[in-house]
């Protein structure tokens, strides 16, 4: 049999290893069926022949790899487009802010990575005029409903949300969901001096393990102090945490996460939870469940902290009702056109 040069042919053992590495293994990892590879031209090379130990020209292996890579990338792109479309289809807009329409169990099961914000009435009103807040919100991977009032508003607008997942509920539910998941380690940031540490102690005792590995209460106005922010970032990076829970109030917490997210490569999940740290520490009382279900939690919080919250609830957030009514009428006035688009009625 005529010999062939090494530049033209690789040994059968290497052939099998290379094709397994760059073709067969990635196919399995991508979840592609063999039928999906029918569009790939192997340049006259049979996978069966490779597996049988027959030599394969190096150029054909390269060609096969390039074609597989193209097919895999196209398949991935299609899947990403599908996921994006499905995500859009499962969002509800209130005052132009998209909110994920998802149940609690589905959300906790899906949450593996990303930034989570919890929009409520106060957020939506601030987002009408604070462009920096809008930019921060655009970087969120999840926006879940924090308010029973938003639940009522979504129903009034004809697009009801499935569940209220407030930051103060999400935080303890997240810890409980990962009670036995040793891979989840939380860095807790927020509250007045000592409050985060107190919350950490109580939560770890309740969960039965050190799910919160470190806690820090930043100073008032810390977000304006770059040196302090750098120290906090280094503290988080040096910790074993892969989840960062921030409770310093809106829009401060959302802006801080959006600004520094990329500087925390060890963090997979970012949760902005508002007053949840104070609640978990026992520093502030939670609203009775009945009032929360009636959408009156804001009234209870106003009664407990009138000096701090009167302007938020009685001045800043008061126009929300009128804006929702306007949006309802705007939706009623829209009608489908021939091509499926929408148009506004002219009165």
TIDO-233970 format. One record per residue: residue in three letters; x, y, z of N, C-alpha, C in turn. Coordinates in steps of 0.1 Angstrom, whole numbers, plus 5000, padded with zeros to 4 digits. Last residue first. Layout:
N
ALAXYZXYZXYZ;...
//
This chain:
347
UNK439756105179438456145184437856255176;UNK441255845163441255995164439856035168;UNK442855565177441655635172441855785173;UNK446055445167445255515177444055585171;UNK446955115156446855265154445955325165;UNK449154845151448154915158448055065155;UNK449354575126449954675135448854745143;UNK448154415108448354365121448954465131;UNK447454525084448654455084449054405098;UNK445054665090445054555081446254465082;UNK445154725126445054765112445154645104;UNK443554715158444454655148444154715134;UNK443555015179442754905172443754845161;UNK443455195209444255125199443355025192;UNK441855265230441755345217442555285206;UNK442655105250441255085245441155155231;UNK445055215256445055075251443655045245;UNK444355465266445155455254445155315248;UNK442955385289442155445278443055435265;UNK445155285304444055195301443255255289;UNK446755515307447255405299446155305295;UNK445055665324445355715310445855605301;UNK445255505346443955525340444155575325;UNK447955525352447355395348446055415341;UNK448055805359448855755347448355615343;UNK446455805382446055885370446755825358;UNK448055645399446655615396446155675383;UNK450355805402450355675396448955625391;UNK450556045416450056045402449955905395;UNK451655965441450255985440449755985426;UNK454355945446453655825440452255855437;UNK455156195457455856135445455056035438;UNK453056225478453456325468453956265455;UNK452656015495451556115493451856215482;UNK454955855494453655795491452555895488;UNK457156025497457155925487455755885484;UNK456456185519456656255506456556145495;UNK456356005540455156075536455256135522;UNK458655865549457955815538456755895533;UNK459855985572460655945560459855915548;UNK457756035589458756135586459556105574;UNK456355785592455755895585456756005581;UNK456755485596457855585593457255705586;UNK454355365601455455335610456655425608;UNK452555465583452155485597453355455606;UNK453755375559453655515562453355545577;UNK453355105562454755155563454755305565;UNK450555095558451155055571452555105573;UNK450455195532449755265543450355225557;UNK451654995518452255135518451655215529;UNK449954785520451254775527451854915528;UNK447554755507447754865517448954865525;UNK446654555492447354655485447654775494;UNK445554335504444654445500445354555493;UNK447854195511446954145501445954245496;UNK448754365532449554345520448654295508;UNK446754335551446954465545447754455532;UNK447254055557445954105552446054235545;UNK449754055568449553985555448254035549;UNK451154355582450254235583449854185569;UNK454454455573453054485572452254355575;UNK457154405596456554385583455054415584;UNK459254635615458154535614457554525599;UNK462854635616461554695612460454595611;UNK464654455626464854595629463654675625;UNK464954195620463954225630464054375634;UNK466454125599467154155611466254175623;UNK464554115579465153995583465854005597;UNK463954395576462954305581463554175586;UNK466454485567465854535580464854445585;UNK466454345543467554325553467054375567;UNK464354455528464354315533465354285544;UNK464054705517464054695532464154555537;UNK465654615487465054715495465254695510;UNK466954425471465854375479465254485488;UNK468454305443468154435449466854415457;UNK470754055437469354075441469254215448;UNK472653885413472554015421471054035424;UNK474553605408473253655410473253785418;UNK477353565405476453515395475053575396;UNK480453705412479053705415478153665403;UNK482953715403482653605411481153595415;UNK483253965390483153835381482753715390;UNK482554255394482454145403482254015396;UNK482554455376483754445384483654335395;UNK480054455365481154395357482454385365;UNK478554595385478354455381479554385375;UNK478554865390479754775395479554635391;UNK476254985380477555045378478754945380;UNK474154815388474354835374475754895371;UNK474354845416474554715410474954735395;UNK473755125418475055065423475354935416;UNK471155135409472255215402473655155406;UNK469854985428469854945414470955015406;UNK470355125452470754995450470854945436;UNK469155385446470555375450471055225447;UNK466555455443467155385432468655355434;UNK465955215468465855255454465855405453;UNK467955065494466955155489467055185475;UNK469854875500470155015504469055115499;UNK470554575498469354645504469654785509;UNK471654325479471854465482470554525487;UNK473354025477472054085480472354225485;UNK475053825455475153955462473754005464;UNK476553515453475253585452475453715460;UNK478853395458478553395444477153465442;UNK481553435482480153445478480053445462;UNK483953415495483553305487482153315481;UNK485553745491484653655498484453525489;UNK486953915475487753825484486853725491;UNK484854055463485753975455486553875463;UNK483954205485483054105479483854005471;UNK486154365491485654275501484754165495;UNK486254505468487354415471486954315481;UNK483954655470484154565459485254465462;UNK484554805493483454715493483554605482;UNK486654965483486854875494485754765495;UNK485355105463486455015459486654915471;UNK483555255479483055155469484055055465;UNK485455415492484655325500484055215491;UNK486355565470487255485478486555375486;UNK484055695461484655595452485655505460;UNK481255785474482555775478483255665471;UNK478655765468479255885463480755885466;UNK477755545482477755535468478455655461;UNK477555615509478755545504478855545489;UNK475555745523476155815512477355745506;UNK476355585553475355665546476055755535;UNK478355285549478055415555477055495547;UNK477154945547477955065542477555185549;UNK477454655563476554775563477354895559;UNK477854325553478454455555477454565554;UNK478653975557477654085557478454215559;UNK479053645544479653775549478553875548;UNK477653415539479053405543479653525548;UNK474653265542475253405541476653395547;UNK474553005548474253045535474653185532;UNK475652805569476152945566475852985551;UNK472552645580473852645574474352785572;UNK469952685588470652565593472052545587;UNK468052875584468352785573469152665577;UNK468153005609466852955604467152855593;UNK470853085611470252995621468952935616;UNK471053255589471853125589471253035600;UNK469253455597468953375585469753245586;UNK470553565620469153515621468853415609;UNK473053645609472953555621471553485621;UNK472253835590472953715586472853605597;UNK471054035605470253955596470953825592;UNK473354125618472254065626471353985617;UNK474754225597475354115605474254045613;UNK473054435589473354325580473854195587;UNK473254595612471954535608472154415599;UNK475654735617475354615624474054535620;UNK474455035606475554965612475154845620;UNK471554975584472455055592473554975599;UNK471554805552471154835565472054925573;UNK473854605532472854705534472554725549;UNK474654305518475054445519473954535521;UNK475853975520474754065523475254205525;UNK476653715499477253835505476053935507;UNK476053365499475553505498476453605505;UNK476253085480476853155491476553305489;UNK475452775468474952915470475552975482;UNK476252515470476952595460476552745462;UNK474652375487475852435493476652525483;UNK471452365491472352385479473652455484;UNK469552355510470452245508471452255497;UNK468252605506468652555519469752445519;UNK467352745485468652695484469252645497;UNK464852825493464952745481466252675480;UNK465552995515464852875517464952775505;UNK466653215500467453135510466853005513;UNK464353285485465653245478466453165488;UNK462653365506462253255497463553205490;UNK463953595516463853475525463453355516;UNK463853755491465153725498464953595507;UNK461153785484462053705475463353665483;UNK459953945502459553805502460653725494;UNK461254185497461154145511460653995512;UNK460754215470462154195475462154135489;UNK457854035459458554155464459954115469;UNK456253915437457453865443458253975448;UNK453053825428453753925435455053865441;UNK452153665397452553665411453253795415;UNK451053715371450853585378451153595393;UNK449354005360450553935364450253815372;UNK446954065333447254035347448553965350;UNK446154285314447354195313447754155327;UNK444354485317443954375308445054275306;UNK444654685335445054715321444854595312;UNK443754555358442954675353443354705338;UNK445954385362444654335359443654435353;UNK447854575367448054485356446754425352;UNK446854685391447054775379447154685367;UNK447054475409445754525406445854605393;UNK449854455409449054335405447654385401;UNK450554695419450954665405450154545400;UNK449754655445449054765437449354745422;UNK451454465454450054425451449354535443;UNK454754465441453654535447452354485444;UNK456854375426457054395441455854435448;UNK457454155399456554245406456654255421;UNK460754155386459554085391458754175400;UNK462854145361462154245368460854185373;UNK466154035352464754005356464154125363;UNK468254165343467954045336466553995340;UNK468854515339468354405347468054285338;UNK469554725324470554625326470154505334;UNK467554905326467754835313468754725314;UNK467955015351466854925349467054845336;UNK469955205345470255095354469154985352;UNK468455375328469655305323470055185332;UNK466655475347466155395335467255315329;UNK468255605364467555495369467055405358;UNK469055805347470055715352469455595358;UNK466655945344467255865332468355775337;UNK463855985360465255965363465955875353;UNK461155985353461856115352463356095355;UNK459855745355459255845346460155965344;UNK461055615375461455575362460855675351;UNK459555685397460955745395461455715381;UNK457255535392457155675392458555745390;UNK458355275395457755315382457555465381;UNK459155275422460155255411459555315398;UNK456655305435457655405436458755395425;UNK455355065427454855195423455955305424;UNK458154835419456854875426456455005421;UNK460354585407459554715405458354725413;UNK463054455416461754425419460854555418;UNK465754295397465154415403463654385406;UNK468454095394467054095397466654225403;UNK470853975371470454085380468954085381;UNK472253635369471653765364471353865375;UNK471553285371472553395369471753525364;UNK469453125377470753075379471853185378;UNK466253095381467253195384468553125387;UNK464352895377465052955365466253035369;UNK463252855402463952745395464752795383;UNK462253105408463253045417464052935410;UNK460253115388461253215389462453155397;UNK458552905394459252905381460453005381;UNK457552985419458352855417459152855405;UNK456253225413457353225422458253095420;UNK455553285377455253235391456453235400;UNK455753575358456253445361455853415375;UNK456253815338455053755342455353605345;UNK458454085343458353945340457053885346;UNK457654395329457754315342457554175338;UNK458654695313458354555312458654475325;UNK457255005314458254925321457854775320;UNK455155165305456255135296457455055302;UNK453155135325453855265323455155245315;UNK453754805323452954905330453755035330;UNK453754505304454154645305453254725313;UNK454754175310453654275311454254415312;UNK456153895293456254015300455054105299;UNK456253685276455853655290456153775298;UNK457253755251455853715252455353695266;UNK459853805257459053915254457553885255;UNK460653535260460753625271459853755269;UNK460253435235459453375246459453475258;UNK462253585222460853595218459953555229;UNK464553485234464253625235462753655232;UNK464453215227464253255241463953395243;UNK464753245199463553185204463353225219;UNK467253355198466153435193464853375198;UNK468653135209468653265216467553355211;UNK468252945189467752915202467653045210;UNK469553065167468153035167467553015180;UNK472153055177471553185174469953175174;UNK472652785179472652865191471952995189;UNK472552725151471552665160471452735173;UNK474752875143473452905137472352845146;UNK476752735157476552875160475152925155;UNK476552485145476352495159476052645163;UNK477252535118475952485121475652505136;UNK479952635122478952725116477552675120;UNK481052405133481052525141480052615135;UNK480852225111480152195123479952325132;UNK482552355093481152335090480352305102;UNK485052335107484452465103482952455100;UNK485252055109485152135121484552265118;UNK485551985082484451925090484152015102;UNK487952105076486752145069485452105077;UNK489651965093489452105095488252155088;UNK489451715081489051735095488751875098;UNK490451765056489051725057488551745072;UNK493051815062492351915056490851895058;UNK493951555071493851665080493051785075;UNK492251265061493051375057492851495067;UNK492050995082491351095076492251215073;UNK492150635085492850765085491950865078;UNK489750445104490350475091491050615092;UNK488350365127489850375128490550405114;UNK485750375129486350245126487850245126;UNK485250645132485150565144485650425142;UNK485650715105486550765115486450675127;UNK483450585093484850545089485850595100;UNK481350715105481550565108482950525104;UNK481650955094481950945108482150795112;UNK483350985063482250925070482650915085;UNK484251245041484651165052483351115060;UNK483551415021483851275017484251185028;UNK483151645035484251645025484551505022;UNK480951655051482251615057483351605047;UNK478651895052479351815043480651785048;UNK475751925071477151945072477851845061;UNK473051865072473451975063474951995063;UNK472851675091472751635077473151735068;UNK472751725118474051745111474051705096;UNK470351665128470651805126471951835119;UNK470451395132469751445120469951585117;UNK471751375157472451345145471751395132;UNK470751665176470451525172471351505159;UNK472351855201471951845187471751695184;UNK473351945225472051885225471451865211;UNK475752035228474852135223473452075223;UNK477051805237476951915246475852015241;UNK476951645214476251605226476051725235;UNK478551805197477151775193476351735205;UNK481051805210480251935210478751905206;UNK481651525205481451575219480651705219;UNK481851515177480951435184480651495198;UNK483751735170482451715163481551635172;UNK486051765184485551885177484251865171;UNK486551515196486651635204485951755197;UNK486151325176485351315188485351445196;UNK488051415159486651425155485751415167;UNK490451365174490051505170488651515166;UNK490351085179490351175190489851315186;UNK490450985152489250955161489151055172;UNK492951085144491651125137490451105146;UNK494650965161494451105163493251155156;UNK494350705151494050725165493850875167;UNK495150735124493750705127493450725141;UNK497251025118497050885122495650855126;UNK496651235090496951215104496651075108;UNK498051325059497251235066497651235081;UNK499651525048498451495042497451405050;UNK501951545063501251665060499851645054;UNK502951285064502251335076501451465073;UNK502251115032503051205041502251245053;UNK501650765027501250905026502050985036;UNK502550465008502550555020502150695017;UNK500550224992501450344990501350425003;UNK500949885000500050005000500950125000;
//
